[in-house]
């Protein structure tokens, strides 16, 4: 009786599509809701370190002095805590599987040097801020002067 079941299963498997795929050649479909892996937009990152503090496994390391953001992808559990807590939206979860590796490694992103246009824009913003602060201090001094004159009369 058992041999009939085995024979039927064998014949059925000869005529149907295989369950597995040839991995390096064919990519497996990505199911709905696949968490994937963490990606960083290093240009938007301010190196605040919130992602490092919130990571439950300690997979993320932020070095503000060197301007580097490092993740150990083998320690990351794709919980999305760092993505949720990033105030500048520089972290995202990209769908897809990580490429296989033969040894453990950490992926490091380095913050690029600002361009001349970015430096000019930053200087312009700082000048505008200084002008607003100066105007606010002058307005405050004028209000205090007017208040003293009103008390004196």
C-alpha positions in Angstrom: 0.0 0.0 0.0 2.8 2.4 0.9 4.6 1.8 -2.4 1.5 3.0 -4.4 1.6 6.3 -2.5 5.3 6.6 -3.2 4.8 5.8 -6.9 1.9 8.3 -7.2 4.0 11.0 -5.5 7.0 10.3 -7.8 4.9 10.5 -10.9 3.2 13.7 -9.9 6.5 15.4 -9.2 7.8 14.5 -12.6 5.1 16.6 -14.3 4.8 19.6 -12.1 6.9 22.7 -11.6 9.8 22.3 -9.1 9.4 23.8 -5.7 12.9 25.3 -5.6 14.7 27.8 -7.8 18.2 27.9 -9.1 19.3 30.6 -6.7 22.2 32.5 -8.4 20.5 32.5 -11.7 16.9 32.9 -10.7 15.8 35.3 -7.9 13.1 34.2 -5.5 10.0 36.3 -5.4 9.7 38.8 -2.6 6.5 38.2 -0.6 4.3 41.0 0.6 5.5 42.6 3.8 9.1 41.4 3.5 11.2 43.4 5.9 14.4 43.4 3.8 17.4 45.3 5.0 18.3 48.8 6.3 19.6 51.4 3.9 20.9 54.8 4.9 20.9 58.1 3.0 24.2 59.4 4.3 23.7 62.9 2.9 20.6 63.4 5.0 22.1 61.9 8.1 23.2 64.3 10.9 25.1 61.7 12.9 22.8 62.3 15.9 23.2 58.6 17.1 19.5 58.0 17.9 19.6 54.9 15.8 22.6 53.6 17.7 20.9 54.2 21.0 17.6 52.6 20.0 19.0 49.4 18.3 18.2 46.5 20.6 21.1 44.4 19.3 23.7 47.1 19.0 24.2 46.5 15.3 24.5 50.2 14.4 27.5 52.3 15.3 27.7 56.1 14.6 31.0 58.0 14.8 30.2 61.7 14.6 33.9 62.7 14.7 34.9 60.5 11.7 31.5 61.0 10.0 30.9 57.3 9.6 27.7 55.2 10.0 28.3 51.4 10.4 25.9 48.5 10.5 26.7 44.9 11.3 24.1 43.2 9.0 24.5 39.8 10.7 23.5 41.3 14.1 20.6 43.3 12.8 17.2 41.6 13.4 15.2 44.0 11.0 13.0 45.2 13.8 12.6 48.7 12.2 13.2 50.5 15.5 16.0 52.6 14.1 13.8 53.5 11.0 10.9 54.6 13.2 13.0 56.7 15.6 15.1 58.5 12.9 14.1 62.1 13.1 15.6 63.0 9.7 14.1 60.1 7.7 17.6 59.0 6.5 17.0 55.3 7.3 14.7 53.1 5.3 13.9 49.4 5.0 14.5 48.3 1.5 12.7 45.1 0.4 14.9 42.3 -0.9 17.3 39.8 0.5 20.9 40.5 1.4 23.6 39.1 -0.8 25.1 35.9 0.6 28.5 36.2 2.2 31.1 33.7 3.3 32.3 35.7 6.3 30.8 38.3 8.6 31.4 42.0 7.9 30.1 45.4 8.7 28.9 47.9 6.1 30.3 51.4 6.6 29.0 54.6 5.0 31.1 57.8 5.2 29.6 61.2 5.1 30.8 63.0 2.0 32.6 66.4 2.1 30.1 69.3 1.5 30.3 70.9 -2.0 30.9 74.6 -2.5 27.2 75.2 -3.2 26.3 73.5 0.1 28.8 75.5 2.0 27.5 78.7 0.4 23.9 77.8 1.3 25.0 77.0 4.9 26.8 80.4 5.2 23.7 82.2 3.8 21.4 80.5 6.4 23.8 81.4 9.2 23.9 85.0 8.0 20.0 85.1 7.9 19.8 83.6 11.4 22.3 86.2 12.8 20.3 89.0 11.2 17.1 87.7 12.8 18.8 87.4 16.2 20.1 91.0 15.9 16.7 92.3 14.9 15.1 90.5 17.8 17.6 91.9 20.3 17.1 95.4 18.9 13.3 95.0 19.2 13.6 93.8 22.8 15.8 96.7 23.7 13.3 99.1 22.2 10.4 97.5 24.1 12.4 97.7 27.4 13.3 101.4 26.7 9.6 102.2 26.0 8.5 100.4 29.2 11.0 102.4 31.3 9.8 105.7 29.7 6.2 104.7 30.4 7.1 104.0 34.1 8.9 107.3 34.4 5.9 109.4 33.3 
